[in-house]
Amino acid sequence: MESTMGGSLATDTAGEHWLPTDSWNFTSFVLGMILEAYIFGMAAIATGWVAMPTTLRSLLLSWAPLWLIIGIAVAGPLSDRVGRKTTFYITMSLYGIGAIGLVFSFSYVLILIFLALMLFAAGGEMNTIMTASHEVMPARHRSKTMMLEINGINLGSLILAAVSLLSAYKGIAFERGMIAATFIVVLAVLFFARTRTPESIRWLRAQGMTQRADAEIARFYGADEYRARDAAAASETQSAQAKGAVKTVSIGLRLVVISCLAFAGTTGFGLLTYVLGPAHFPKLTAAILLVASVTGFVSGFYALWAERWSRKKMLLVGYCGTFVATLIIAVTTSAWAASAALFFFLLIVLNVFSNVSYLSQDTLKGEVWPTNRRGTYTAVVRFVGIGLYIPTIYLTQSFSLSAFVLFSLGVWAVGALASIVWALRGVETGSGVSLDVASGTVGLA
């Protein structure tokens, strides 16, 4: 069976083909991640839209993770109950309402209201992408596509920073309008892509909806192609079993370790990207976001080799490397505080390692759970990880610059320790292993 990808034949070694359906899925997931990051970063940019005291600035900064985790908490179980695609249509509808409202948000309260709506949708959108991508992308490209999709988060932040910097000189109203207009354009493209994607076949089968699954297969893949995909996954699983590479890890250990990784990744990155600027360098807020986003986006293309590399090792490199980079930043605070060049150089180094940890742990979050609970468990670890970031915003709002960096160092220490525990006790989910092996559900749903 032959199919095309970008006009040329694309067949992997297991007999699978990359279909137009896979391209639409991938496109929709990347665009969804772009919008999630775009919205999350709006809170930091919006601190300059209206005059506000420190307490309200902290509220606005915490508004982003707060409503993000509320959306996560709702969408995780919802996607397990009604399906991945239905949940996507709900989040896209909320996006549209929020973006239109933001254009007319001329007060602090209106900004909070419409940002809350968009952030709620963003939390649900990202959680469902992290759930669905592992289930619908071809087995031989599962890790690579997931990481490249997550790299869309860096691109979203980059677009936001660029729009803000290029439009701010014409006034706050123009900047706010351009940010909302850009969002609506991307949302329209996302909606178009989503109309050409199927429901997760794995989810349908886990729900016992075999007739609907067969109909989706016939419409979007073809029966022969999907049999090849089933055979490829089964072959990889059998190979792992023969090598003794199938490992059982308790749900409890998975929840604790991955929650710690999520907390460190979200809080460590958030403090040094979204909070550092408004708290200590308000004139550099957009520039810090831009540098972090460009660095993350460029370094994120290591994902092209994700099928070959161990997820355990990449988590170690990312978290331990970020800890060491933050330690260097901590001991040189007085030097870089007085030198913009040194400041941005260290920020670039930090974000290279931070991005490795970010892509690796965000991929891990959605791949280690059984299909019928994947949305819920992914939501749990994301809720905990992002939820713990919120109090750190308030805790650090009165910190000196040195204390702020030392606190960030402690956060990354949690991530480094968790990555070591996972390397010793966790299951290998990279190096091309099947989703059944990664999730410990060999022979199960």
matplotlib code that plots the C-alpha trace (Angstrom):
import matplotlib.pyplot as plt

x = [0.0, 1.4, 0.6, 2.2, 3.8, 4.7, 4.4, 6.8, 6.5, 7.0, 7.2, 8.8, 10.7, 7.7, 5.5, 3.5, 2.9, 2.7, -0.8, -2.4, -4.4, -1.1, -0.1, -3.4, -3.1, 0.4, -0.5, -3.5, -1.4, 1.4, -1.1, -2.8, 0.5, 1.3, -2.0, -1.6, 1.8, 0.5, -2.3, -0.1, 2.4, -0.4, -0.6, 3.0, 2.5, -0.8, 0.9, 1.8, -1.7, -3.1, -1.5, -1.5, 0.2, 2.5, -0.4, -2.5, 0.5, 1.1, -2.6, -2.4, 0.7, -0.9, -4.1, -2.4, -1.5, -4.6, -7.1, -4.8, -5.0, -8.8, -9.1, -6.7, -8.8, -12.0, -10.7, -8.6, -11.6, -13.8, -11.6, -11.6, -15.4, -16.5, -13.4, -10.4, -11.9, -15.1, -13.0, -11.0, -14.2, -15.2, -11.8, -11.7, -15.2, -14.1, -10.9, -13.0, -15.2, -12.3, -10.2, -13.1, -13.7, -10.1, -10.2, -12.7, -11.0, -10.2, -10.0, -8.2, -11.3, -12.2, -8.7, -9.0, -12.3, -11.4, -7.9, -9.5, -11.8, -8.9, -6.6, -9.3, -9.5, -5.7, -5.4, -7.9, -6.4, -2.8, -3.8, -5.9, -3.1, -0.6, -3.2, -4.2, -0.9, 0.6, -2.5, -2.9, 0.5, 2.3, 4.2, 7.6, 7.2, 5.4, 8.2, 9.5, 6.1, 5.2, 8.4, 8.1, 4.5, 5.6, 8.2, 5.3, 5.0, 8.3, 7.0, 3.8, 5.8, 8.1, 5.1, 3.6, 6.9, 7.4, 3.8, 4.1, 7.5, 6.4, 3.0, 3.7, 5.1, 1.6, 0.0, -1.6, -4.9, -3.2, -0.9, -3.8, -5.8, -2.9, -2.3, -6.0, -6.2, -3.1, -4.6, -7.9, -6.1, -4.2, -7.4, -9.2, -6.4, -6.6, -10.3, -9.8, -7.2, -9.3, -12.1, -9.7, -8.7, -10.2, -11.1, -8.5, -8.9, -7.3, -9.8, -12.7, -11.5, -10.9, -14.6, -15.8, -16.9, -15.5, -18.0, -17.2, -13.5, -13.8, -15.7, -13.0, -10.3, -12.0, -12.5, -9.1, -6.6, -7.9, -8.2, -5.0, -2.9, -4.3, -3.7, -0.1, 0.0, -1.5, 1.1, 4.0, 3.0, 2.5, 5.9, 7.7, 5.9, 6.8, 10.5, 10.6, 9.1, 11.6, 14.4, 12.9, 12.5, 8.9, 8.9, 6.1, 6.1, 3.4, 0.9, 1.9, 5.6, 4.7, 2.4, 4.9, 8.0, 6.3, 4.6, 8.0, 9.4, 6.4, 6.6, 10.3, 9.9, 6.9, 8.1, 11.7, 11.0, 8.1, 10.0, 12.9, 10.9, 7.5, 8.2, 11.8, 11.0, 8.0, 9.5, 13.1, 13.5, 10.1, 11.5, 13.0, 9.9, 9.1, 12.8, 13.3, 10.3, 11.7, 15.2, 13.8, 11.4, 13.9, 16.4, 13.8, 12.5, 15.9, 17.2, 13.9, 14.7, 16.8, 13.4, 14.2, 16.3, 13.8, 13.1, 16.8, 17.5, 16.6, 14.0, 15.6, 19.0, 17.5, 15.6, 18.9, 20.7, 17.9, 17.3, 20.8, 22.1, 19.5, 20.4, 24.1, 23.3, 21.2, 23.9, 26.3, 23.7, 23.3, 27.1, 27.4, 24.3, 26.2, 28.1, 25.1, 22.8, 25.2, 25.7, 22.9, 25.2, 26.2, 22.6, 21.2, 24.1, 23.4, 19.7, 20.4, 22.5, 19.9, 17.1, 18.9, 19.0, 15.6, 14.1, 15.6, 14.0, 10.7, 10.3, 11.3, 9.0, 6.0, 6.4, 6.6, 3.5, 1.1, 2.7, 2.9, -0.8, -3.4, -5.6, -8.9, -7.3, -4.6, -6.5, -7.2, -3.7, -2.0, -4.3, -3.4, 0.4, -0.1, -2.5, 0.0, 3.0, 1.4, -0.7, 2.4, 3.9, 1.1, 2.2, 5.8, 4.8, 3.5, 6.2, 9.0, 7.3, 9.2, 12.5, 15.7, 17.3, 19.8, 17.1, 14.9, 17.7, 18.5, 14.9, 14.9, 18.0, 16.1, 13.2, 15.6, 17.2, 13.8, 13.7, 17.3, 16.5, 13.3, 15.1, 17.7, 14.9, 13.2, 16.5, 16.9, 13.3, 11.2, 10.4, 12.2, 9.6, 12.0, 14.3, 11.4, 9.4, 5.7, 3.0, 1.9, 5.4, 5.8, 2.4, 2.9, -0.3, 1.0, -2.1, -4.4, -6.4]
y = [0.0, 3.4, 6.9, 10.2, 12.6, 16.0, 14.5, 11.6, 8.1, 7.7, 4.1, 3.2, 0.0, -1.7, -1.4, 1.6, 4.7, 8.3, 9.4, 12.8, 12.0, 11.9, 15.3, 16.8, 15.3, 16.6, 20.1, 20.3, 19.3, 21.7, 24.6, 23.6, 23.8, 27.2, 28.6, 27.2, 28.9, 32.1, 32.4, 31.5, 34.2, 36.8, 37.2, 38.4, 40.8, 42.0, 43.2, 46.3, 46.9, 48.6, 50.2, 47.9, 47.4, 44.4, 42.3, 42.6, 42.0, 38.7, 37.8, 38.3, 36.2, 33.5, 33.7, 31.8, 28.7, 28.8, 28.7, 26.4, 23.7, 24.2, 23.5, 20.5, 19.1, 19.3, 18.2, 15.2, 13.1, 14.6, 13.4, 9.9, 10.0, 11.8, 11.3, 13.3, 14.9, 16.1, 17.7, 19.6, 21.1, 22.3, 24.0, 25.6, 27.1, 28.7, 30.0, 31.9, 33.5, 34.5, 36.0, 38.2, 39.4, 40.2, 42.8, 44.8, 44.3, 47.9, 47.2, 44.9, 42.9, 42.3, 41.2, 38.7, 37.4, 36.7, 35.5, 33.0, 31.6, 31.3, 29.7, 27.2, 26.1, 26.1, 23.7, 21.3, 21.7, 20.8, 18.0, 16.4, 16.8, 15.1, 12.3, 11.9, 12.3, 9.1, 7.2, 8.4, 9.0, 6.1, 4.0, 4.6, 8.3, 8.6, 10.1, 12.4, 13.8, 14.3, 16.3, 18.4, 19.2, 20.3, 22.4, 24.3, 25.8, 27.5, 28.8, 30.1, 32.1, 33.3, 34.6, 36.3, 38.0, 39.1, 40.5, 42.3, 43.9, 44.9, 46.4, 47.9, 51.1, 52.0, 51.9, 49.3, 49.1, 48.3, 45.8, 44.0, 44.0, 42.6, 39.9, 38.9, 39.1, 36.9, 34.3, 34.3, 33.7, 30.7, 29.4, 29.4, 27.3, 25.0, 24.5, 23.7, 21.1, 19.4, 18.8, 16.4, 14.3, 11.2, 10.2, 8.2, 4.6, 3.4, 5.3, 4.0, 0.4, 0.8, 2.0, -1.0, 1.2, -1.2, -0.3, 3.4, 2.6, 0.5, 3.4, 5.9, 3.6, 3.2, 6.9, 8.2, 5.3, 2.4, -1.1, -2.4, 0.5, 0.2, -3.6, -2.7, -0.3, -2.8, -5.4, -3.0, -2.2, -5.9, -6.7, -4.1, -5.3, -8.9, -7.9, -6.1, -9.0, -11.4, -9.1, -8.9, -5.1, -5.0, -3.5, -2.9, 0.3, 1.1, 3.8, 5.4, 5.7, 7.1, 9.7, 10.9, 11.0, 12.5, 15.1, 16.2, 16.4, 18.4, 20.8, 21.4, 21.9, 24.3, 26.3, 26.5, 27.7, 29.9, 31.8, 32.5, 33.3, 34.8, 36.1, 37.3, 40.1, 41.7, 41.3, 42.5, 43.7, 45.0, 46.7, 43.4, 41.2, 40.7, 40.4, 37.6, 35.8, 36.2, 34.9, 31.9, 31.1, 31.3, 29.2, 26.6, 26.4, 26.0, 23.5, 21.6, 20.1, 17.5, 15.8, 14.6, 11.9, 11.1, 7.6, 6.7, 8.1, 7.0, 9.1, 8.3, 9.7, 12.8, 13.5, 13.2, 15.5, 18.1, 18.3, 17.9, 20.3, 22.9, 22.5, 23.1, 26.1, 27.7, 27.1, 29.0, 31.8, 31.9, 32.4, 35.0, 37.1, 40.4, 40.1, 39.4, 41.8, 44.5, 43.1, 42.6, 40.5, 38.1, 38.0, 36.9, 34.5, 32.7, 32.7, 31.0, 28.3, 27.7, 27.4, 24.8, 22.4, 23.5, 22.7, 19.2, 18.5, 20.2, 18.2, 14.9, 15.2, 16.5, 13.5, 11.2, 12.7, 11.2, 7.9, 5.9, 5.4, 2.9, 4.2, 4.3, 6.5, 8.4, 11.7, 11.6, 10.6, 13.0, 15.7, 14.7, 15.2, 18.4, 19.7, 19.0, 20.3, 23.6, 24.0, 24.1, 26.8, 29.3, 29.8, 30.3, 33.4, 35.0, 33.5, 35.1, 38.4, 40.2, 38.2, 40.0, 39.0, 36.7, 35.0, 34.6, 32.7, 30.5, 29.5, 28.6, 26.5, 24.5, 23.9, 22.5, 20.3, 18.6, 17.9, 16.5, 14.1, 13.0, 12.3, 10.2, 8.2, 7.6, 6.5, 3.9, 2.8, 4.0, 2.3, 3.2, 5.0, 6.2, 4.4, 3.6, 1.4, 0.8, 2.6, -0.6, -1.2, 2.4, 2.4, -1.1, -2.3, -5.1, -7.2, -4.6, -1.6]
z = [0.0, -1.0, 0.3, 0.1, 2.6, 1.1, -2.4, -1.9, -0.8, 3.0, 4.3, 7.6, 8.3, 9.9, 6.8, 8.0, 5.8, 6.7, 5.5, 4.9, 8.0, 10.0, 8.6, 9.6, 13.1, 13.5, 12.1, 14.5, 17.5, 16.7, 16.3, 19.5, 21.4, 19.8, 21.0, 24.5, 24.9, 23.3, 25.8, 28.8, 27.9, 27.5, 31.3, 31.5, 28.6, 30.1, 33.2, 31.2, 29.8, 32.9, 35.9, 38.9, 42.3, 43.0, 44.5, 41.4, 39.2, 41.0, 40.7, 36.9, 36.7, 38.8, 36.7, 33.9, 35.8, 37.9, 35.0, 33.1, 35.8, 36.1, 32.4, 32.8, 35.7, 33.7, 30.3, 31.5, 32.7, 30.0, 27.2, 28.7, 28.8, 25.6, 23.5, 22.4, 19.3, 21.0, 23.7, 21.1, 19.6, 23.1, 23.7, 20.3, 20.9, 24.2, 22.5, 20.0, 22.6, 24.7, 21.9, 20.7, 24.2, 24.8, 22.0, 24.0, 27.4, 28.4, 32.2, 34.6, 35.4, 31.7, 31.0, 33.9, 32.7, 29.1, 29.8, 32.3, 29.6, 27.1, 29.7, 30.8, 27.1, 26.8, 29.7, 28.2, 24.8, 25.8, 28.1, 25.3, 22.8, 25.1, 25.5, 21.9, 20.1, 21.6, 20.5, 16.9, 15.5, 13.7, 16.2, 14.6, 14.9, 18.3, 20.3, 17.6, 16.7, 20.3, 21.0, 17.9, 18.8, 22.3, 20.6, 19.2, 22.7, 22.1, 18.8, 20.4, 22.9, 20.2, 18.1, 21.1, 22.0, 18.4, 18.0, 21.4, 20.5, 17.0, 18.0, 21.5, 20.0, 18.6, 22.0, 24.4, 22.5, 19.2, 20.9, 22.6, 19.3, 17.3, 19.9, 19.7, 15.9, 15.5, 17.8, 15.9, 12.5, 14.0, 15.6, 12.2, 10.6, 13.6, 13.2, 9.5, 10.4, 13.0, 10.6, 8.8, 11.8, 13.3, 16.8, 18.6, 17.5, 20.7, 22.7, 20.7, 21.1, 24.8, 25.1, 23.1, 20.2, 17.6, 14.8, 15.1, 15.2, 12.0, 10.4, 11.4, 10.1, 6.8, 6.4, 7.5, 7.1, 5.2, 6.6, 5.1, 6.5, 10.0, 10.0, 9.2, 12.2, 14.5, 13.3, 13.8, 17.4, 18.1, 16.6, 18.7, 21.9, 21.2, 20.6, 23.9, 25.7, 24.2, 25.4, 28.9, 28.4, 29.6, 33.1, 35.6, 37.5, 40.1, 39.3, 42.7, 41.7, 38.3, 39.8, 42.4, 40.2, 37.2, 39.3, 40.8, 37.2, 36.1, 39.1, 38.6, 34.9, 35.1, 38.1, 37.2, 33.7, 34.8, 37.4, 35.2, 32.0, 33.1, 36.6, 36.5, 34.0, 35.7, 39.1, 38.5, 34.9, 33.8, 30.7, 29.5, 30.0, 26.3, 25.5, 28.1, 26.7, 23.1, 24.0, 25.9, 23.1, 20.3, 22.3, 23.2, 19.6, 18.0, 20.6, 20.4, 17.0, 18.9, 18.8, 15.3, 16.9, 19.7, 18.5, 18.9, 22.3, 25.8, 27.5, 30.9, 29.7, 28.2, 31.5, 33.3, 30.9, 31.0, 34.7, 35.9, 33.3, 34.2, 37.9, 37.1, 34.8, 37.5, 40.1, 37.8, 37.5, 41.3, 42.0, 39.3, 40.1, 40.7, 37.4, 35.1, 36.9, 35.6, 32.1, 29.7, 27.4, 30.1, 31.4, 28.0, 27.4, 30.6, 29.9, 26.5, 28.2, 30.8, 28.3, 26.2, 29.1, 30.3, 26.9, 26.9, 30.3, 29.2, 26.0, 27.6, 30.7, 28.7, 26.4, 29.4, 31.0, 28.5, 27.5, 30.8, 31.5, 30.3, 27.4, 29.3, 32.0, 30.0, 30.0, 33.7, 34.9, 32.5, 34.0, 37.6, 37.1, 35.2, 37.8, 40.6, 38.6, 37.5, 40.6, 42.8, 40.6, 41.6, 45.3, 44.2, 42.4, 45.6, 47.7, 45.6, 44.8, 47.6, 47.2, 46.3, 43.0, 44.7, 46.8, 43.7, 41.9, 44.9, 45.2, 41.5, 42.1, 44.8, 42.4, 39.8, 42.5, 42.9, 39.2, 39.1, 42.0, 40.4, 37.1, 39.0, 40.6, 37.3, 35.7, 38.5, 39.0, 36.0, 32.7, 29.5, 27.2, 24.5, 22.1, 19.9, 22.3, 21.6, 23.6, 25.1, 26.5, 27.6, 29.5, 31.0, 29.4, 27.2, 26.4, 28.0, 26.7]

ax = plt.figure().add_subplot(projection="3d")
ax.plot(x, y, z, "-o")
ax.set_aspect("equal")
plt.show()
